[in-house]
Every structure is written in structure tokens, then in C-alpha cells.
Amino acid sequence: MWISTILSFVLSACSFPFIIALCKRWQIYDPISARKIHSGNIPRLGGIGIVAAYYISLCIYALVLKQLVLPLIIPLFIAGLIVFAFGVLDDLYPMPPVYKLIGQIVAACIVIYGGFEFRQIFGLVLPNWISVPFTIFWFIGMINAYNLIDGLDGLCGGLAFLTIVTLFVLFHNANPITEIFLLVAASVFGFLLFNEPPAKIFMGDGGSQFLGFIIATAPLCFSSEKLEFNKLLIMFVLTSIPMLDTIAAIWRRVREHRPIMSPDRSHLHHKMLNIGFSAKQAMIALVGIQAILCSSVCFTIYLNKTQSTVLLSITYAFMIFFFSAIHFINRAVNRKIAEMK
């Protein structure tokens, strides 16, 4: 396992100089627009390095332990490639959001067909007519949440890396399949060497949507008698930064009668920049908060069900408070700027 993990990191880290050179040669850069905060030409196909390193190391790992993991990972393997392919195509040839949505639904259905779906939530058994649409909605939400949060150097990769490592720590004793998540974490870590501020390459939609997909599979693949009751709440806490940012974005666009998928400069990181954080400070602050969230979740291993529920609920409430505080501070700053004009 550790050999495959090291291989994933090495392949990832070694691939990016070549990907950067190819992007520069073919002029494949992240477009500069009013909602973007970077300047200059930055290659945007970093997702290729992440996914290629992961799949190569995964294939080697699966060949060694094919009796244990191969039947389990085939639907995840195929569905992940579909999500990634649609993301990369959008990086190269921007497509209408509905096309990407179709790809995400197809990928979710493949995962469900492979036997992975929400069968119970907080101890309540779900009938198929609820579990299937809920699982599809979960995949669409997570895939797009990590795509939307990918707005600062090192942010999406940093959040995803900490989340994936935490999930491995929580569930690895009871689930051999969690070991493949370590391969993703290693691949993402190799990418972060080139994505730390100032970034030399972006992961693009292909990378961010693939990471959202991988994280979305966690509560469907992993089980633990001790953590089963709060598994969904654990995921809510671990993904609270991209999740709450996405919920706020949807509410903002509905309120303003704009298309849900329309871009803007009102995401969490934009607000933090507006109130005085530098891009690097905002990234460090958010990744630091994610580390606190991950620590809080890991602490539930030592608590009973009731204690875990209370701790996770308080942690999630703190994140709602944090988002609200940033929102109102940003509104006050905008009001002050307007008064000065």
C-alpha cells in the first residue's frame, strides 16, 4: 500500500513540469475575467496530473490485491473518469452547465448501480425512492461545491487533502477500500507543491470536480459501527466550507433572479479579500479552519454517539456563524466604500 502511495505522489509531482510546459506551448491558460483574482497566464490542466497519478497507482494496487478491491472499485473507477472527462472538456472547450450536469448524473447512476448509495441516515432506513435521488443530489452537490471553492491558490487542493486524510484516519481500520483514498491524497499533495501561492498551475474544472466526486463517495464506501449514526453529519462538517459557500451562492443567485450557475465575485474567498485579507492569508485561514474541523471530527472516535452528535453539531454551528460573520463584515465594508464615493 505504501509503495503505491509513494508512487502516486512521485508520479503526480513529476508530471506537472511537463503539463505546465505543454500548456504553455499550446496556450492553455485559465482565462482572466472580472471574477478571477489571478493575473498572468496560468496553465489550468493540473487535474490531469492528479488523476493520472491516482489511476496509475490505483491500477497497480488493484492488480496486487485484485480479490479484495477490484470488484468494488470498478464502478468508482468508471464514474470518476466520466466526471473528470467532462471537467477537462469544459477546461478546453467551455460547455453549457447542463452538459456537465448530465455527466454528473450519469456518473452518480453508475455508482448507484455498483451498489453504493445512502441506505440509512441517522439510523433511519431509506426506501429506494428516497435513497437513489438523494444519492444523485449528494454527488451533484459535492462535485459542484468543490468546483466553486476552487478560487484561491492552494485552497481546493488543501481542503480536499485534509478531508481525504481525515476520512482515511476515521475509517481505515474497518474498511480496506479506504486505502485507495490515500492514493488520492498523495496525488493531491504532489499537485500542491505547484499550486501553493503564487500558483504555477491550476487544477481546472477537471481536477476540482474529480476531487468533489471522490469525497462524495466516502460515506457510501465506508462504514463503521461506532461512526455510522453520525456519518452524514461528519461529512457535513468536513465539507462545510465548500458546502456552505455553495448554498450561499445558490441563495444569492435565486434572490437576485440570476441563473444558479452564473459566476460572480461573492464567494467566501472573494468576501475575505474584500475585507482586507490577502489571497495567501485567506487561503491559510481557510485551510487552518479546515484543519480544526478535521481535528474535531477525529476526536469523535473517542466519544459515544450522543457526545459525538453534540460536538459535530456545535462545530457545524460554528461554521454557520463564521460564514455569517464574514458576510456581514463584507456588507459593512461595501457600505462604507459606497459612502466614500
C-alpha positions as CSV (number, residue, x, y, z in Angstrom):
1,M,0.0,0.0,0.0
2,W,2.7,2.5,1.0
3,I,4.6,1.8,-2.2
4,S,1.5,2.7,-4.3
5,T,1.0,5.8,-2.2
6,I,4.6,6.9,-2.7
7,L,4.3,6.1,-6.4
8,S,1.1,8.3,-6.6
9,F,2.9,11.2,-5.0
10,V,6.1,10.8,-7.2
11,L,4.1,10.5,-10.4
12,S,2.0,13.5,-9.5
13,A,4.9,15.7,-8.6
14,C,7.0,14.7,-11.6
15,S,4.1,15.2,-14.1
16,F,3.5,18.9,-13.5
17,P,6.6,20.4,-15.1
18,F,5.7,18.6,-18.3
19,I,2.0,19.6,-18.1
20,I,3.0,23.2,-17.4
21,A,5.3,23.2,-20.4
22,L,2.6,21.6,-22.7
23,C,0.0,24.1,-21.5
24,K,2.4,27.0,-22.3
25,R,3.2,25.5,-25.7
26,W,-0.5,25.1,-26.6
27,Q,-1.6,28.3,-24.9
28,I,-4.0,26.5,-22.5
29,Y,-4.4,29.1,-19.7
30,D,-7.0,29.9,-17.2
31,P,-9.0,32.8,-18.7
32,I,-8.7,36.1,-16.9
33,S,-12.1,37.7,-16.1
34,A,-13.7,40.1,-13.7
35,R,-14.5,37.3,-11.2
36,K,-10.9,35.9,-11.3
37,I,-8.3,37.1,-8.9
38,H,-5.1,36.0,-10.6
39,S,-3.1,37.8,-13.2
40,G,-0.9,36.5,-15.9
41,N,-1.1,33.3,-17.9
42,I,-1.6,30.3,-15.5
43,P,-1.9,26.7,-17.0
44,R,-5.2,25.1,-16.0
45,L,-4.9,21.4,-16.6
46,G,-3.4,20.3,-13.3
47,G,-6.3,17.9,-12.9
48,I,-4.6,15.7,-15.5
49,G,-1.6,15.2,-13.3
50,I,-3.7,14.5,-10.2
51,V,-6.0,12.0,-11.9
52,A,-3.3,10.2,-14.0
53,A,-1.1,9.6,-11.0
54,Y,-4.0,8.4,-9.0
55,Y,-5.3,6.0,-11.6
56,I,-1.9,4.5,-12.4
57,S,-1.1,3.8,-8.8
58,L,-4.6,2.5,-8.3
59,C,-4.3,0.1,-11.1
60,I,-1.0,-1.3,-9.7
61,Y,-2.6,-1.5,-6.2
62,A,-5.7,-3.3,-7.6
63,L,-3.6,-5.8,-9.5
64,V,-1.8,-6.7,-6.3
65,L,-5.0,-7.1,-4.3
66,K,-7.5,-7.7,-7.0
67,Q,-9.5,-10.2,-5.0
68,L,-10.2,-7.6,-2.3
69,V,-10.8,-4.4,-4.1
70,L,-11.2,-4.8,-7.8
71,P,-14.9,-5.6,-7.9
72,L,-15.5,-2.7,-5.5
73,I,-13.6,0.0,-7.4
74,I,-14.7,-0.7,-11.0
75,P,-17.9,1.4,-10.8
76,L,-16.0,4.2,-8.9
77,F,-13.2,3.9,-11.5
78,I,-15.5,4.4,-14.4
79,A,-17.7,7.1,-12.8
80,G,-14.7,9.1,-11.7
81,L,-13.3,9.1,-15.3
82,I,-16.6,10.4,-16.6
83,V,-16.7,13.3,-14.1
84,F,-13.1,14.1,-14.9
85,A,-13.6,13.9,-18.7
86,F,-16.5,16.3,-18.6
87,G,-14.5,18.7,-16.4
88,V,-11.4,18.6,-18.7
89,L,-13.6,19.1,-21.8
90,D,-15.0,22.2,-20.1
91,D,-11.5,23.4,-19.4
92,L,-10.6,23.1,-23.1
93,Y,-13.9,23.9,-24.7
94,P,-16.3,25.7,-22.3
95,M,-19.7,23.9,-22.5
96,P,-23.2,24.7,-21.2
97,P,-23.6,23.7,-17.5
98,V,-26.4,21.3,-18.4
99,Y,-23.9,19.1,-20.3
100,K,-21.7,18.8,-17.2
101,L,-24.8,18.1,-15.1
102,I,-25.8,15.3,-17.4
103,G,-22.3,13.8,-17.0
104,Q,-22.5,14.1,-13.2
105,I,-25.9,12.4,-13.1
106,V,-24.6,9.5,-15.3
107,A,-21.6,9.1,-13.0
108,A,-23.8,9.0,-9.9
109,C,-26.1,6.4,-11.5
110,I,-23.1,4.2,-12.3
111,V,-22.0,4.4,-8.7
112,I,-25.5,3.6,-7.5
113,Y,-25.7,0.6,-10.0
114,G,-22.5,-0.6,-8.4
115,G,-24.2,-0.9,-5.1
116,F,-23.1,2.4,-3.5
117,E,-25.9,4.6,-2.1
118,F,-27.3,6.1,1.1
119,R,-29.2,3.3,2.7
120,Q,-29.7,5.0,6.0
121,I,-29.4,8.4,7.5
122,F,-29.1,9.0,11.3
123,G,-30.3,5.4,11.8
124,L,-33.3,5.7,9.6
125,V,-33.5,3.2,6.7
126,L,-34.2,4.9,3.4
127,P,-36.5,3.3,0.8
128,N,-35.1,3.2,-2.8
129,W,-37.4,6.0,-4.0
130,I,-35.6,8.3,-1.5
131,S,-32.1,6.9,-1.4
132,V,-31.5,7.0,-5.1
133,P,-32.4,10.6,-5.8
134,F,-30.8,11.7,-2.5
135,T,-27.5,10.0,-3.6
136,I,-27.6,11.6,-7.0
137,F,-28.3,15.0,-5.4
138,W,-25.4,14.4,-3.0
139,F,-23.0,13.7,-5.9
140,I,-24.1,16.8,-7.8
141,G,-23.8,18.9,-4.7
142,M,-20.3,17.8,-3.7
143,I,-18.9,17.9,-7.3
144,N,-20.0,21.4,-7.8
145,A,-19.2,22.6,-4.3
146,Y,-15.5,21.7,-4.7
147,N,-15.6,23.3,-8.2
148,L,-16.9,26.6,-6.9
149,I,-14.5,26.8,-3.9
150,D,-11.5,26.5,-6.3
151,G,-10.8,30.2,-6.4
152,L,-7.6,30.7,-4.5
153,D,-4.1,29.2,-4.9
154,G,-3.9,26.1,-2.8
155,L,-7.5,26.3,-1.4
156,C,-9.4,23.5,-3.1
157,G,-6.4,21.2,-3.0
158,G,-5.7,22.0,0.6
159,L,-9.3,21.4,1.8
160,A,-9.6,18.2,-0.2
161,F,-6.2,16.8,1.0
162,L,-7.1,17.4,4.7
163,T,-10.6,15.9,4.2
164,I,-9.4,12.8,2.4
165,V,-6.7,12.1,5.0
166,T,-9.2,12.6,7.8
167,L,-11.6,10.1,6.2
168,F,-8.8,7.6,6.0
169,V,-7.9,8.0,9.6
170,L,-11.6,7.6,10.7
171,F,-12.4,4.5,8.6
172,H,-9.3,2.6,7.6
173,N,-9.5,0.0,10.4
174,A,-12.9,-1.2,9.3
175,N,-12.7,-0.7,5.5
176,P,-9.8,-1.9,3.3
177,I,-11.1,0.2,0.4
178,T,-10.2,3.4,2.3
179,E,-6.6,2.7,1.4
180,I,-7.3,3.9,-2.2
181,F,-8.2,7.3,-0.7
182,L,-4.6,7.6,0.5
183,L,-3.6,7.3,-3.2
184,V,-5.7,10.4,-3.9
185,A,-4.3,12.3,-1.0
186,A,-0.7,11.6,-2.2
187,S,-1.6,12.7,-5.7
188,V,-3.1,15.9,-4.4
189,F,-0.1,16.6,-2.2
190,G,2.1,16.4,-5.3
191,F,-0.1,18.9,-7.0
192,L,0.0,21.3,-4.0
193,L,3.8,21.7,-4.5
194,F,3.0,23.6,-7.7
195,N,-0.3,25.2,-6.6
196,E,0.9,27.0,-3.4
197,P,0.8,30.8,-3.8
198,P,1.8,32.0,-6.3
199,A,0.5,29.0,-8.3
200,K,2.4,27.7,-11.3
201,I,-0.7,25.7,-12.4
202,F,-4.4,25.4,-11.6
203,M,-6.3,22.1,-11.3
204,G,-9.1,23.3,-13.5
205,D,-12.7,22.0,-13.5
206,G,-11.4,18.5,-14.3
207,G,-9.4,18.4,-11.1
208,S,-11.8,20.1,-8.7
209,Q,-14.9,18.2,-9.9
210,F,-13.0,14.9,-9.7
211,L,-12.0,15.7,-6.0
212,G,-15.6,16.5,-5.2
213,F,-16.6,13.2,-6.7
214,I,-14.0,11.3,-4.7
215,I,-15.1,12.9,-1.4
216,A,-18.7,12.3,-2.3
217,T,-18.1,8.6,-2.5
218,A,-16.7,8.4,1.1
219,P,-20.0,7.9,3.1
220,L,-21.1,5.4,0.5
221,C,-18.0,3.3,0.6
222,F,-17.0,3.4,4.2
223,S,-18.8,2.0,7.3
224,S,-18.0,1.9,11.0
225,E,-20.3,0.6,13.7
226,K,-19.2,3.4,16.0
227,L,-19.4,6.2,13.5
228,E,-22.3,5.0,11.3
229,F,-25.1,7.1,13.0
230,N,-23.2,10.4,12.5
231,K,-21.6,9.5,9.2
232,L,-23.5,12.1,7.2
233,L,-23.0,14.8,9.9
234,I,-19.3,14.0,9.8
235,M,-19.4,14.7,6.1
236,F,-21.3,17.9,6.6
237,V,-18.6,19.2,9.0
238,L,-15.7,18.1,6.8
239,T,-17.2,19.7,3.7
240,S,-18.8,22.7,5.4
241,I,-16.5,25.3,3.7
242,P,-17.4,24.3,0.1
243,M,-20.9,23.2,1.1
244,L,-22.0,26.4,2.9
245,D,-20.3,28.6,0.2
246,T,-22.3,26.7,-2.4
247,I,-25.6,27.1,-0.5
248,A,-24.9,30.8,-0.1
249,A,-24.2,31.1,-3.8
250,I,-27.4,29.4,-4.8
251,W,-29.5,31.5,-2.4
252,R,-27.8,34.7,-3.7
253,R,-28.5,33.9,-7.3
254,V,-32.1,32.9,-6.7
255,R,-32.7,36.0,-4.7
256,E,-31.2,38.2,-7.5
257,H,-33.2,36.2,-10.2
258,R,-30.0,35.1,-11.9
259,P,-29.2,31.6,-13.2
260,I,-27.9,29.3,-10.5
261,M,-24.7,28.5,-12.4
262,S,-23.9,32.1,-13.2
263,P,-20.5,33.2,-11.9
264,D,-19.9,36.1,-9.5
265,R,-17.4,37.6,-7.1
266,S,-19.3,37.0,-3.9
267,H,-17.9,33.6,-2.8
268,L,-16.4,33.3,0.7
269,H,-12.8,33.9,-0.5
270,H,-13.9,37.0,-2.5
271,K,-15.5,38.4,0.6
272,M,-12.4,37.7,2.7
273,L,-10.3,39.5,0.1
274,N,-12.7,42.4,0.1
275,I,-12.5,42.9,3.8
276,G,-8.7,43.0,3.8
277,F,-7.2,39.5,3.6
278,S,-4.5,38.9,1.0
279,A,-5.0,35.9,-1.2
280,K,-2.4,33.9,0.7
281,Q,-3.8,35.0,4.1
282,A,-7.3,33.9,3.1
283,M,-6.1,30.6,1.9
284,I,-4.1,29.9,5.1
285,A,-7.0,31.0,7.2
286,L,-9.5,28.7,5.5
287,V,-7.1,25.7,5.4
288,G,-6.4,26.3,9.0
289,I,-10.1,26.3,9.9
290,Q,-10.4,23.0,7.9
291,A,-7.6,21.6,10.0
292,I,-9.6,22.5,13.1
293,L,-12.7,20.8,11.6
294,C,-10.8,17.7,10.8
295,S,-9.4,17.6,14.4
296,S,-12.8,17.9,15.8
297,V,-14.1,15.1,13.6
298,C,-11.2,12.8,14.6
299,F,-11.9,13.5,18.3
300,T,-15.3,11.8,17.8
301,I,-13.5,8.4,17.7
302,Y,-13.2,8.7,21.5
303,L,-16.8,9.8,22.2
304,N,-20.1,8.0,22.4
305,K,-22.9,8.6,19.9
306,T,-24.6,11.4,21.9
307,Q,-21.3,13.2,22.7
308,S,-20.3,12.9,19.0
309,T,-23.6,14.3,17.8
310,V,-23.3,17.3,20.2
311,L,-19.6,18.0,19.2
312,L,-20.3,17.8,15.5
313,S,-23.4,19.9,15.8
314,I,-21.6,22.6,17.7
315,T,-18.7,22.5,15.1
316,Y,-21.2,22.9,12.2
317,A,-23.0,25.8,14.1
318,F,-19.6,27.5,14.4
319,M,-19.1,27.3,10.7
320,I,-22.5,28.8,10.1
321,F,-21.5,31.6,12.5
322,F,-18.2,32.1,10.7
323,F,-19.9,32.4,7.3
324,S,-22.5,34.8,8.7
325,A,-19.8,37.0,10.3
326,I,-17.8,37.2,7.1
327,H,-21.0,38.1,5.2
328,F,-22.0,40.9,7.5
329,I,-18.4,42.3,7.8
330,N,-18.2,42.3,4.0
331,R,-21.6,44.1,3.7
332,A,-20.4,46.7,6.2
333,V,-17.2,47.2,4.2
334,N,-19.2,47.6,0.9
335,R,-21.5,50.1,2.6
336,K,-18.5,52.1,3.9
337,I,-17.0,52.1,0.4
338,A,-20.2,53.3,-1.1
339,E,-20.5,56.2,1.4
340,M,-17.0,57.3,0.5
341,K,-17.8,57.7,-3.2
